[in-house]
């Protein structure tokens, strides 16, 4: 197995798991309190930023990420849009 095929397999699996997690969080958003939901969403957002930085580093591109919210996370529905 080459490094490229390994990365493709791992990131494919990661994307599938993250889709399932986001769908579960979308369902849970209506039933859990904001003080418990927002930290989970912040963690997912952080993971998304780390993935973007990693991707940019692999492509040898400049990192232009910025935190887009401080106290209020973006609606989860926007996170599910591709």
Backbone as CSV, one residue per row, in Angstrom:
resi,resn,N_x,N_y,N_z,CA_x,CA_y,CA_z,C_x,C_y,C_z
1,UNK,0.852,-1.177,0.000,0.000,0.000,0.000,0.894,1.235,0.000
2,UNK,0.627,2.129,-0.917,1.417,3.358,-0.980,0.907,4.357,0.061
3,UNK,1.722,5.365,0.321,1.304,6.419,1.251,0.044,7.107,0.743
4,UNK,-0.026,7.333,-0.555,-1.181,8.013,-1.129,-2.454,7.186,-0.949
5,UNK,-2.378,5.894,-1.225,-3.574,5.066,-1.083,-3.972,4.938,0.389
6,UNK,-2.989,4.919,1.281,-3.289,4.875,2.712,-4.012,6.149,3.148
7,UNK,-3.485,7.318,2.739,-4.143,8.586,3.072,-5.566,8.625,2.517
8,UNK,-5.731,8.200,1.275,-7.068,8.216,0.670,-8.030,7.327,1.445
9,UNK,-7.586,6.141,1.820,-8.442,5.237,2.587,-8.778,5.816,3.956
10,UNK,-7.778,6.340,4.651,-8.004,6.894,5.988,-8.918,8.112,5.942
11,UNK,-8.707,9.011,4.987,-9.547,10.192,4.914,-10.956,9.871,4.424
12,UNK,-11.088,8.843,3.607,-12.426,8.395,3.212,-13.194,7.875,4.419
13,UNK,-12.536,7.079,5.236,-13.155,6.561,6.457,-13.482,7.702,7.409
14,UNK,-12.551,8.637,7.562,-12.756,9.785,8.451,-13.960,10.610,7.992
15,UNK,-14.089,10.850,6.699,-15.207,11.624,6.165,-16.541,10.927,6.441
16,UNK,-16.563,9.617,6.276,-17.791,8.859,6.525,-18.203,8.951,7.996
17,UNK,-17.250,8.788,8.897,-17.532,8.869,10.326,-17.977,10.274,10.710
18,UNK,-17.328,11.288,10.164,-17.712,12.663,10.478,-19.109,12.985,9.969
19,UNK,-19.480,12.465,8.801,-20.843,12.668,8.302,-21.854,12.071,9.276
20,UNK,-21.581,10.861,9.758,-22.474,10.218,10.720,-22.542,11.008,12.025
21,UNK,-21.402,11.515,12.475,-21.364,12.302,13.704,-22.149,13.604,13.556
22,UNK,-21.984,14.294,12.430,-22.723,15.530,12.202,-24.228,15.281,12.129
23,UNK,-24.629,14.199,11.493,-26.053,13.860,11.437,-26.594,13.600,12.845
24,UNK,-25.831,12.890,13.664,-26.253,12.621,15.047,-26.338,13.916,15.852
25,UNK,-25.378,14.809,15.632,-25.398,16.081,16.354,-26.566,16.946,15.906
26,UNK,-26.910,16.898,14.636,-28.055,17.653,14.143,-29.328,17.185,14.841
27,UNK,-29.465,15.866,15.017,-30.624,15.344,15.737,-30.573,15.735,17.213
28,UNK,-29.394,15.701,17.800,-29.244,15.980,19.239,-29.366,17.459,19.560
29,UNK,-29.141,18.313,18.569,-29.156,19.758,18.805,-30.471,20.204,19.445
30,UNK,-31.550,19.529,19.114,-32.864,19.908,19.629,-33.120,19.383,21.042
31,UNK,-32.316,18.441,21.483,-32.611,17.790,22.770,-31.591,18.070,23.867
32,UNK,-30.425,18.592,23.526,-29.426,18.868,24.573,-29.341,20.372,24.797
33,UNK,-28.958,20.719,25.991,-28.833,22.131,26.333,-27.647,22.748,25.588
34,UNK,-27.736,24.048,25.364,-26.695,24.760,24.625,-25.347,24.682,25.334
35,UNK,-25.353,24.696,26.676,-24.077,24.651,27.391,-23.371,23.309,27.229
36,UNK,-24.081,22.287,26.808,-23.441,20.987,26.523,-23.193,20.812,25.025
37,UNK,-24.046,21.414,24.210,-23.932,21.240,22.763,-22.807,22.086,22.169
38,UNK,-22.711,23.328,22.579,-21.716,24.240,21.988,-20.275,23.760,22.140
39,UNK,-19.865,23.234,23.295,-18.478,22.721,23.364,-18.214,21.586,22.368
40,UNK,-19.202,20.741,22.153,-19.029,19.658,21.173,-18.885,20.226,19.772
41,UNK,-19.702,21.231,19.460,-19.616,21.854,18.143,-18.298,22.607,17.979
42,UNK,-17.833,23.247,19.033,-16.534,23.924,18.981,-15.413,22.928,18.706
43,UNK,-15.495,21.760,19.321,-14.477,20.726,19.094,-14.489,20.271,17.644
44,UNK,-15.675,20.039,17.094,-15.767,19.640,15.685,-15.241,20.730,14.763
45,UNK,-15.544,21.971,15.093,-15.052,23.086,14.288,-13.528,23.143,14.346
46,UNK,-12.971,22.915,15.525,-11.513,22.890,15.673,-10.912,21.771,14.809
47,UNK,-11.527,20.600,14.838,-11.041,19.487,14.017,-11.098,19.840,12.535
48,UNK,-12.156,20.549,12.143,-12.274,20.980,10.748,-11.118,21.915,10.374
49,UNK,-10.805,22.863,11.261,-9.687,23.771,10.990,-8.367,23.016,10.902
50,UNK,-8.161,22.062,11.790,-6.931,21.266,11.752,-6.842,20.505,10.424
51,UNK,-7.956,19.935,9.983,-7.971,19.234,8.695,-7.617,20.182,7.548
52,UNK,-8.162,21.389,7.578,-7.861,22.363,6.524,-6.384,22.740,6.541
53,UNK,-5.833,22.965,7.717,-4.406,23.303,7.816,-3.567,22.152,7.276
54,UNK,-3.903,20.921,7.661,-3.176,19.743,7.190,-3.238,19.653,5.663
55,UNK,-4.424,19.867,5.109,-4.598,19.808,3.660,-3.765,20.880,2.958
56,UNK,-3.791,22.085,3.502,-2.998,23.173,2.904,-1.506,22.877,2.986
57,UNK,-1.070,22.310,4.106,0.342,21.949,4.236,0.748,20.896,3.209
58,UNK,-0.119,19.912,2.980,0.192,18.889,1.977,0.312,19.494,0.584
59,UNK,-0.476,20.525,0.329,-0.458,21.176,-0.976,0.565,22.310,-1.059
60,UNK,1.272,22.535,0.061,2.261,23.610,0.146,1.634,24.973,-0.183
61,UNK,0.431,25.186,0.364,-0.290,26.441,0.164,-0.299,27.241,1.466
62,UNK,-0.492,28.547,1.344,-0.537,29.419,2.524,-1.775,29.109,3.356
63,UNK,-1.626,29.234,4.655,-2.738,29.021,5.570,-3.441,30.353,5.799
64,UNK,-4.718,30.388,5.485,-5.483,31.626,5.620,-6.654,31.455,6.580
65,UNK,-6.587,30.452,7.440,-7.708,30.195,8.351,-7.822,31.301,9.404
66,UNK,-9.055,31.538,9.784,-9.341,32.479,10.862,-10.527,31.918,11.643
67,UNK,-10.508,32.144,12.907,-11.657,31.731,13.702,-12.806,32.663,13.338
68,UNK,-13.961,32.094,13.011,-15.054,32.908,12.513,-16.101,33.211,13.573
69,UNK,-15.997,32.627,14.731,-16.937,32.936,15.801,-16.227,32.787,17.130
70,UNK,-16.699,33.511,18.112,-16.075,33.473,19.424,-17.000,32.817,20.432
71,UNK,-18.173,33.356,20.612,-19.092,32.825,21.620,-20.231,32.004,21.036
72,UNK,-20.631,32.306,19.827,-21.770,31.632,19.221,-21.322,30.809,18.025
73,UNK,-21.360,29.494,18.133,-20.958,28.668,16.983,-21.956,28.813,15.846
74,UNK,-21.510,28.534,14.629,-22.425,28.620,13.489,-23.492,27.536,13.607
75,UNK,-24.658,27.749,13.005,-25.688,26.708,13.048,-25.156,25.411,12.450
76,UNK,-25.522,24.307,13.063,-25.031,23.011,12.609,-25.482,22.721,11.188
77,UNK,-26.648,23.178,10.827,-27.145,22.915,9.474,-26.181,23.453,8.422
78,UNK,-25.555,24.608,8.678,-24.568,25.144,7.740,-23.353,24.246,7.666
79,UNK,-23.004,23.599,8.785,-21.854,22.709,8.803,-22.068,21.483,7.945
80,UNK,-23.338,21.108,7.757,-23.645,19.908,6.971,-23.644,20.181,5.482
81,UNK,-23.708,21.444,5.081,-23.708,21.787,3.666,-22.308,21.607,3.094
82,UNK,-22.222,21.110,1.898,-20.924,20.890,1.246,-20.824,21.732,0.018
